[in-house]
Amino acid sequence: QVKKQCDQKLLIRMKTKCVPCSLNLDTQCPAGYTRITNGTGTPDCRYYLEIKTYTLSFPGCRHRCVKEFEQPECCQGYWGPDCMGK
């Protein structure tokens, strides 16, 4: 049996919305993603509060999330939706 399909594993990364660090403990990643930061997350962002005509900016936290995705791909020498060839 010759292997015709050589799927590629991709890692998709994303960050959650920036919120006050004290509120970030229970923030979950979207469905299918795994949280890779702990506690309050990473303090590398700013969130904004609008008060009447002013917009205030505060330091905040967010979590990093990853999702493994398998990209279907044919092995070298094969092509098409069914990986035919040779």
Disulfide bonds with the S-S distance in Angstrom:
Cys6-Cys75 1.78
Cys18-Cys45 2.13
Cys21-Cys61 1.88
Cys29-Cys65 1.97
Cys74-Cys83 2.13
